[in-house]
Amino acid sequence: MKCSPMVLLGLVPALALGAVPLEGRWEGRVDIPGRESPIILDLAPQSGTWAGSLILPGLGIKGAPLSNIVASDSDVAFDLGSVLSAPDYGPARFRMRLDGDGLKGDMSQGGNVAKVALRKTGPAQVDAGPRSTPVNRALEDQWSGEFELGGYPRQVTITLQNHPEGAATATFVVVGKQVNNLPVDLVVEEGRFLRIESGTTRVAFEGRLSEESDELKGTIEVGPFERPLALRRSSRRAS
């Protein structure tokens, strides 16, 4: 069966409608004041929305997940959540628009704005990032301890719980001058090491269970600061 030239021409706009212009891997540069930094952006439609990740080698960022992605046929805006977040300004934000065969726009972070220029180099390679895992049953309990920062003591309480679907969850409460119930993004146990992250507040605990003292010994990260922290079991759950 042969198609007439008019039928073939009619197929062209239909095929074009199936294309997703913003989808793919985009590479280029961001003109950070004082230096140019390479940048790699991956964007892909996912279940009616968008997923993406960003690589900024000059800033030590590899596969940072994109947050709050808003995309149309020719525009995209997103932020980096807790990555490069500044207390007084919030997360680093990007706004870009298709310009010919490239993406052009701005990155704003900490009150500064830098130009971004990208070109598509291939299919998207979105970094899914780490996911929460189950934890050892011996860790399912409430743990408490103290650390000092800026001359003030802080009380920490972490409660760990596994769930039938596989991943563990945690509550993470820090009490100083006020009570802070931190949102937990990640609970991971690899080998004997446990890591709990609150990405939006840039607070994390990492440690391992000491069988001799029955304590979780490790460090707490508060922004750029690290302090030693030992957490003691608050209540012994039935084994």
N, C-alpha and C positions, 0 to 999 in steps of 0.2 A: 504493500500500500504506500502510495506516494503522497506527501503533503504538498500543497500549493505554496508558493512563496508568501502569499498573504497569511496563510495559517502559521508558517514558521515565524513570520514577523510578529504575529499576535502572541507567540510564546515568550518573546523577549521581555515585555513588561511584567509578565507573570513570574518569570524567573527572577527578575530584579526585585520583585516584592518579597521573595523568599530570602533575600540576602539580609544579613544583620551587619550594617556598616561598622558598628563599634566593636564587634566581637573580634578577638585576636590578641596577639602579642604586639605591643607597641614599644619601640625603643628610641631613645633620644637623649636629651639633656635637660637639666634644670639649671638656670643661671642664678645659683645662690651667690649673693654678694661676696666678691672676693675670689670666687672660683666657680668653674663649671663642674657639675656632677652628673655622671651618667645615670639614667633612670630606665627601668623596664617595668611596663604596666601590662598586666594580663586581665582581660575582661571576657566574661562569657555569660550568656543568658542561662538561667537555672530555675526550673520550676516556676515560671511566670515572673521571676524577678531576675536579679543579676548577682553574680559572684565575681570577686576579683582579688588580686594580690599585687604587691608592689615591691620592687627591689631598688634600693638606693645604696650601691656599694660604697660610695664616699662617706656615707653616714652609718655604715655598719648595719643596714637594714636589709634583710633577705626574706622575701616571702611574707611581708606584713599583710594581714587580711584587711580588705577595704570595708569600711562601715558606712551606713546611710547612703548607699548608692542610689542616685536618681539619674535615669538615662532616657533619652528620646532617640529619634533617628539620627540626630546630628550633635547632641550635647550630652555631656556626662559630668556629674559632680559627685564627690565622695569625700570622706575623711579617713584618717588612720587610727581613730579611736585613741587608745592610750599611747600609741607609738608617736614620739615627738610631741606629746601633749605638753602645753605650758599652763601652769596653774592659773594665770591671769587671763589667758587667751583661749584656752581650750585646745582641741585637737588640731593637727595640721590638716588643712582643707585644700582640695583641688577642684578647679572648674576648667573644663576644656570643651572645645568645639571643633568639629570636622572642618578642615580648611584645605580644600583640594584633596590630595592623597595623604594628608597628615592630620594630627591633632595638635591644636595650639591652645594655650591658656595660661593659668596662673596657679602657683602654690603659695598659700598664705600660712605662716607659722610664727607664733611669738610676736605678732605685730609687724612682721616683715613679709614682703611679697616678692616672689621670683617668677620669671617667665619660664614656661615649659613648652618644648617643641618635640613632637614624637612622630615616627613613621611606622606603619605596620610592617612587621617582618615575618609573620607566620601565624599559625594557629595558637590559640590561648593555651597557656600552661599554668593554670591557676593553682597556687599552692594551698592545699586544704588546711594546712596548719595542724598543730597538735590537738588531740581530742582526749577527753577525760577517760580514765580506765577504772576498773574495779580496784579496790585496795585489799590488802591482807585482812582477814577477819579480825586479827588481833588489834588492828587499828581502829575498828569501829567503836568509837567511844567519844567521850568529851575530854578534851585536854586543855590544861591551863598553865600559864606561866607569865613571867614579867621580863621586860627589857626597859632600858633607859635611852631616851633620845632628847637632846637639847636640855639636859638637866632635869627632865621630868620622867617619872616612872609611867609605864604603860602596862596594863593588864591585857593579856591575850587569852581568848577562849576559842578553840576550834573543835567543832563536832563533826565527825566523819560517819557517813552511812552509805552502804552499798544498796543497789536497787536491782530488781529482777531483770530489767532491760540491759544490765551490764555495767554501766558507768556509775561511779561513786559521786556523791555530792558532799558539800561541806558548808557549814556556817562558820563565819570568820568575824569575830567581834573583838575590837580593840577599844579599851576604855582608858582615856587620859583625862583631859579636861572635860570631855564629853564622850558619850557612847557612840561608837561608829560600827554599825552592822554592815560590813563590806560585802558588796556583790562578788560572788566567786565565779570566775570564768572557766577555770581549769583545775582538775584534780587528777594527778598522774602519779602512779607508782611504777618505777622502772628499777628492776633489781630489788634492792632494799631501800632505795631512796624515794621519798615522798615529796611532791611539789604541789603547792596550792597557790593559785594566782588570782588576784583581783586586778585585772588589767586596767579598768577605768580609774582606780585609785592608785595604781602603781605600787601596790603592796603585795608581797609574796612571802611564803614560808617554805623553806626547803630543809629537810633533815631525814634522819633515819631512826628506827626504833632501837634503843639500847636494851638488850635483854637483861643485862646485869642490874640496871637501875629502873627498868620499866619506864623509861622516859623517851620522848621524841626530842632528840638533840640535833640542833642545826642553827640556821640563821634566819632572821627576818629582814626582808628588803623593803625599805620605805623610800621610794624614789631612788636617788643616787646613794643612799646610806644603807649600810649593812650592820646588823648587831647580832651577837650570839643570843640564842634563845633555846631554853630547855622547857618542854611542855610535860607536865605531869598528869597522869590519868586522874580525872575527877571522880569517875565512878566505874567500878568494875562490872562490865556487862557479862551476862551468862554466856559461857562458851559452848 
